[in-house]
């Protein structure tokens, strides 16, 4: 419940102009560890706030993994990746 509320609050804090905007998550993974740091996300989505990043980072490890990214996309917190 708290996590869902946090995500709803985060969603209200962020506006993603042009959700169709290019979001190449694989290219953003600069160190190729399969996860995205806040800095890596900022490189492609500078409008993502630290609050939103923390809401997406469900396990609190400071990185967004593939499952967290997929959930964030489903919930509208992050745009879908370009195909």
Secondary structure, DSSP 8 states (H G I E B T S, - for coil): -HHHHHHHHHHHH---SSTTS---HHHH-TT-SSSB-HHHHHHH-TT--HHHHHHH-TT-SSSB-HHHHHHHHHTTSS-----
